């Protein structure tokens, strides 16, 4: 591995030095940089702690060099030390170095990557390596990847390597293959057809040496998936089914039950109307290259989210986290734009969005009268495809109305109705399910060219957890600058002696590819989720600085 690293760095250095002759060879360097800095102040009222270092910093920079059919790059990262809330048990994420380095060469229909890479097969049901800095997730592969276009519309991928584990790599060896055929591209007679059809399949295996003193665990675990995609004019239907052999682990209580997952999405669109329908059924599909890992570490697959990813603050207090051990969910989303110059549409038209999602546990039955569900060392339980359990995880009903009233004034009004199973989704006990009503008004007024003021007002009404919340935000934007004042008030907290304001003020500067933002204030303790993957966010009070740049 060290030899591979040295080889890649030599290639990168060769590319960088050749910049002196860019005009002759056409070489190009691109990259980006970001640094997030936070100064922590103790605040007993909200549970915020100070840190020994006072200041914590997360920083990284990507550099890539491209010349013709060759490209190479690396990422330099520094966590000195890691910001609170990011995965960092025992300081494992703290440090500075070059964890990502890669080189890629393309020749006709062949593409070869050595070093680190990110990849996804199908919808990710059996394999997805990706990075999400906001969550502290990075399960990049280190090894080799080959892509080959056999013919127009016929694509193959092959991978082998190990997953990144902070500054090291996990013990499991991952091997995978994916193929897809797009029939309309393969057969010229179908190229002009309104009906399009594609099919694909994947296989992934991981090898992990095992010497468990209690259970006989499989050292090689394989999973396979098949998918299809069909479209006709404005209609599109895609689905994927995945199967994984038994993979006992601490998280599934060492049961020997195989895993299954099924996903289907359907969309319809025409001028002024869009409809999205989807369903997902998952049973024991947790997959890691190290079965002893936890949280988001060394995950091999990702169950696509079935719920809405709320961007406004108060609905995001209770985000849904995908349940790879078992879930059944449905979603429906309808977009409709009322035409311009009608009674309801007005001069500019009005857009209405209706969203609904509901997620249950799956139904499980005992494998025998004497063996409880999830008994270690057994098959665990029985379940039928598309079985629906009685336990409700999550429900979301949302309506949004967006309207431009004139050239200067725009509004976005929302109502959200949430049901959140606090105990199951947070892994705790003793809490009631949260039933919340949330109202949001987002208004923007354009004062003149390049100058605008935005007001955002939210209210959440619930009798559970911390009770009612109110939020107000005012943001002024002028050329290259923005200024923000924000307050989040827990006025309905059952504890009458603890109803804090989470006040924050900040400003930022944006010019070209550069962005600088400075803010001071408090942050509520909670959970942040993106794409069904979540991390805990601790309460904090202090000064935050973020600097980013692209070139």
N, C-alpha and C positions, 0 to 999 in steps of 0.2 A: 504494500500500500504506500509506503514511503517513497519507493521508486516511482510509482505512478504520479504521486504528488509533485515530485521534483521534475518529472518529464513534462507535466502540464504547465508548471510555472515557467519552465524554460521556453515552451512554445509561446506563452503569453509575453514573456520578456522579449522574445524575438519579434513579436508583433508590435510591441510598444516602441522598440528601437526603430522599427521600419517606418514610424510616423514621420521621420525626417525626410522621407521621400514619398510622402502621400500624393503629391501631385502627379507622380509617375505611376504608382501602382494602385491608386484608388483606395488604400486602406482607410478605415474609419474607426474611431474610438467613441463609444457611447457609455453612459453610466448614470448613476443617481446616488444621492447621499441623503441620509436622514439621521438626526440626533434628537432624542427626547430626553429632557432633563427635568428633574423634579426635586424641589427643596421641601422637606417634610417638617411640619409643625405638629406637636402633640395637641389633640383636642379631645378631651374626655367626654364631652357631650355627644359627639357623633362616633366615638370609638376609634378615632384616628391616632396612630402612634408616630412618634419620632423614630428615626433610625440613627444608628451609631455614626454613620458617615455623613449625616445631615442631607447630603445631596447624592442622588442615584442617577445613573445615566445609561440609556440604551442607544447605541449608535451602530450604523452599518453603511457600507458603501459598495456598490456594484460597478464593476468595470468590464467592458466587453470590447474586443477588437475583431473587426471583420475585414477580410480581404478576399474577394472572389468567393471561392467555394470553401474557404477555411474561416472559422471563427473560434475564439477562445475567450475565457473570462474568469473572473474570480470575485468573491465577496469578502471584504474585510469587516469583521464584526468586533464590537467591544461592549461589554456589559460590566460597568465599573461603578457600583455593582448593579445588579438587575433591579429594575423598578419593581415596587411591591405589586403583587398580584400576578406576576408572570411565573410560569412553572420554574421553580428553582429550589427544590428540596435539597437541603444540605449544602446550598451554594453551588449546585452542579452546573448552573448556567453562567455563573460569574467567570469572567476571563476576557481575553482578547486574542485574536488570531484570524486565520484564513480557513474557515470550515468548508467553504464552497469554492471549487475550482473545476473547470471543464474545458474540453476542446471538442470541436465538431467539424466534420468534413463531409461534404456532399459531392457526389459524382454521378451524373445522370440520374438514375432512379434510386440510388442508394444514399442513405444518410447514416453516419456512424458517430456516436457520442461516447467519449471516454471521460470518466470523472463523475461529477455530480449532475443530476438531471431530475426534472419533475415530469410525471407522466400520468395518464389516466386511461383506463380501458372502459369503454362504454360510458355508463352513468356512474361508474366508480363503485358498483356493488361488491366487486371482489378486489379491485386495485385502484388506488389513487394516492399518488405522492404529490404533496403540494405545500405551499408556504402561506401562512396567514399571520403576519407580524402582529396584528392587533390582538390576536389570541395567544401569541407565543408558540405557534405551531410551525414546525419545519421538519418534515420527515423525508427530506431529499434522499434520493438513492445515490450511492457511490458504487460505480461499476461500469457496465457497458450497456448501451442501447443501440439497436439497429432498426432502421425503418427502410422498407423496400416497396416500391410501387411496381407490382408485377405487370400490370397493364392499366390503361385508363380506367379508374373505378375500382381497382383491386389493390388493397393496401394491407401490408403486413408489418407487425412490430414485434420485437423480441427484447427482453430485458434480463439482466442478471446483476446482482449486487447485494449490498447491505444498506440498511436505512440509517440516516443520521440520528444520533442520540446525543444531543447537545454538542460537546466537543469531541465525541467519540462516535462509534458505530455500534449498533445492536448486534447480538450474537447470531441472529438468524440470517440465513442466506435465502434470498428471494429470487425466484425464477418465474418468468411469465411470457406469454405469447398472446397476441391479439391479431385478428384478421377481420377485414370488412370488405364487402362487395357492394358497390353502388351500381345497380343494374342499368340504369339509364345512361351512365357514362361508359359502361362496358360494351353495351350493344348500341350501335349507331342508329338502328331502327327505332329505338326507344328514346332517343335524345330529345325529340320534340314533343314527346307525350306529356299530357297534363298530369298523368299518374306517375308518381315516382316511388321507387321501392329500393330499400337497402337492408342488408342483413349482416350481422357480425357475430363473432364468438370469441371468448377469452378463456385462458387457463392460467392459473397462478398457483405456485407451490412455494412453501417455505420449509427450510430444513433447520431444525434446532436440536442440538444434542441434549438428551435428557437422561437423568439418573435420579428421578423422584423416588424416595424410599417407600412411598405409600401406593402410588398409582403407576400403572404401566401406560406411559404417554406416547402417542405417535410422534416420531421424530420428523416425518414428512407429512405435511398437511396440504392437501390439494383442494382447489375450488375452481368451479367452471361456471360460465355464464353465456347465455345466448340472447340476442337482441334483434329487433326489427324496427324499421321506420317506414311509414307509408304516408304519402301526401297526395292530395288531389285538389288543385286550385287552392281554396282558402282553408282546407281541412288538413290537419296533420295528426297522426297517431303514432306514438312510439312506445315500446314496451321492452322490458328486460327481465329475465328470470335467472337467478343465481343459486348455486348449490355448493355447500362446503362440507367436507367430511368431518367427523368428530374431532373436536379440538378442545379438550378439557383445559380449564384454566381457573385461577382463583375467582375470577369475575363471574363465571357461570357455574361456580361451586363444583368444579371438576366432574361435570356430567359428560356422557359420551354420545350425546344426541347430535346428529348432523344438523347443519343450518340451511335455511332457505330464505330467499327474498324475492319478491315480485313487485315490479314497478310499472305503471302505465300512465301515460299523459296524453291528453287529446286537446287540440286547440282548433279554434275556428276564428277566422278574421275576414272582415270585409270593411269597406269604408265606413267609419264611424262606429264599428262594433267589433269587440273581441271577447272570446270566451275561452277560458282555460279550465279543464277538468283533470283531476288526477287522483290516483289512489296508490297506497304503498302498504305492503304486508311484509313483516320481517320476523324471523324466528331464529334466535341463537346464531346471529351472523357477526358477532364480534370477532375481529381478526387482527392479530398483531404478529410482527416478526419475532417478538419475544413475549411468550404467553404470560410471563410474570410482570410485565410492565403495567402501568396504570395511567389514569387520566388520558391525555391526548398523546402519550409517548408511544412511538413505534407502531402506530396504527397502519394497517395495510389497506383498509377500505374506508368508504364513507357513505353512509346512508343519506341520500339527498333529502333536504328538508321538505316537509309536507305543509308546514305552517307559514304564515306570513312573516317576513323579516321586517319588523317595525323599525322605522328610522326615527320616529319621534320618541322623546325621552320616557314619558310615563307608560305608554304601552310596552316599551322595552324593559320595564321593571320585571316583567314576568315572561321571559322568553322560553320557547319550547326547545328542549334538548332531545335530539334523536335517541331512541332507545334500541340499540342493536340487539339486545336480548329478547325483544319482542314488542311489536307495536302494529296496529292497523289504523291507517289514517285515510281520510278523504279531504279533498279541497275543491273549491269552485270559485272562480273569479270572473266577473263580467264587467267589461268596460263599454260604456256607451257615450258617444258624444252627441248631445242634442244639437241639431244643425244651427248654423248662424241665421240671424234675422228671423227667428221664430219667437213666440211669446216666452218660452222657457230658455231658449238658447241665447237670446239677446244678440247684440251686434257681433260678438266674437265666438258664440257657442259656449256650451257648458258641458263639462266632462263629469260623468258619474261612474264610480267604481264600487262594486259590491263584492265582498270577499267573505268566504266561510271556510273554516277548516275544523275538523274534529278528529281526535286521536284517542284510540282505546288501547288497552292491553290486549294480548291475544288470549284465546281460551286454551287452558292446559288441563289435562286430566291425568290421573295417576296411571302408571304402567301396571300397577297391581294394587290390591286393597291394602297390602302391608307395607308398601313403599311410598313415602310422601313425595310430593313434587320437589324437584331439585335435590334429590338425595345424591350425595357424592358417590362416585364410582359406579353409577347406574346410567341408564338412558335418560334419566331425569324426569321425563313426562312424555305424554303424547299430545300432538296438536295436528289439526287439519288445516290445509291451505285455505286462507281467507277466514279462518275462525276468528270470532270477535269476542273478547272477554268483557265482563261486566265493569271492570275498573276503567273509569274515564280519566285519561291523562290531561287532556287540554281541549279547549274549544275557543274559537275566535270568530266573532262576527263583526265586520268592519264596513262602514260606508264612508266614502270620500266624495266630496263635491268640489270641483275646481272650476273657477270662473275668472275670466278677465273682464272687468267691468268697463274699462276704458283704456286708453293708451298709458295711463299712469298707475292704475290700481288693479291688483290681483289678489284673490283669496283662495285658500284651500281649507275647507271645513271637513272635520272627521268626527265620527262617533265609533267607539270600539267597545264591544262587550266581550269580556274575557272570563273564562273559567280555568283555573290553574290548580292542579293537584300538587300542592306544596310538598307534602311528605315524600311522594314518589319521585318527583322531579328534582328535589334538593337532597334526597337521600337522608332525610331526618325523620323524626317522629313527633307526634303531639301537636301538629299544626292543623288548622282547618283548611279546607279548600278555599281558594281565593275567588270571590265573585266580584268583578270590578266593572264599573261603567266609566268610560273615559271620553271626554269631549275636548276637541282641539280646534283652535282657530289660528291659522297662519296667514298673515296679511302683509303684502308688500306694496309700498307706494314709491313710485319713481319720481323724484323731485325734479331732476333734469338728467341729461345724458351723463351716465357714469356715476350718478349720485342717487342712492335709494335708501329707504329706511324700512326695516322689516320688524313686525311685532308678532310674537308667538305666545299664545296663552293656552294652557292646558289644565284640566282638572280631572282628578281621579277620585271616584267615590266608591269606597268599599268598607265593610265592617270587619274585615279580616286583616291579618298581618299587622302592618303599621298604620292602618286606617287611611284617611283621606290625604291627598296631596294636591298642591297647587303649584303651578309653574308659570313664570313670566320671563320673556326674553325680548330685549330690544337690540337690534343690530343696525348700525349705520355703515353704509358702504360708500366710499369715494374712490376716485381713481387710485389704484395700487394699495389702498388702505381699507381696513374694516375695524370697527369698534363694537364690543359686545358687553352688555350687562345682563346677568342671568340670576334668577333666584328660584330655588326649588324648596317649598315649605311643606313640612309634614304636620299640617295644622290639625289633622284628625288622629294623631297618635293616641292610643288608649292611655299611655303614660302621660298624664297631664303635666308632669315636671320635665318632660323631654319632647318638646315640639320644635326641633331646630329649623333654622333657615340655612339652606345650602347656597350661599351667595357667592357669585363669581364675577369678576370683571376681567376683560382682556382686550387686546388689540393685535392686529397682524398686518404684515406688509407682503404684497405679492408683486413680483416683477419678473416677467418672462418665465423661466423655469425655476425661479427662486421663491421660497415662501418661508416667512418667519412669523411665529405666533407666540405671544407672551400672555399668560393669564395668572390670576391670583384668586384663590377661593377654595371652597370645600367640595368634596365629592362623596356621594352616598355609597355605602356598602351595598353590593348587589352582585348580579350575575350578568355577564355579557356573552351573547351567542351570535355566531355568524354561520349560516349554513347548517344549523343544528349542532354545531360544536361550541362548547361553552367554557368559560373560565370565571372564577370568582374574582371580583374586583373589591379590594378592601376600601374602607373609608379613609379619606385623606384630607389634609388641609395643608396648603402651602402654595409655593410658586412653581409654575410649569412653563418650560420653554421648549418649543419645537422648531427645528430648522430643517428644511429639505431643499434639495436642488437636483435638477436633471440637466444633462448636457448630451 
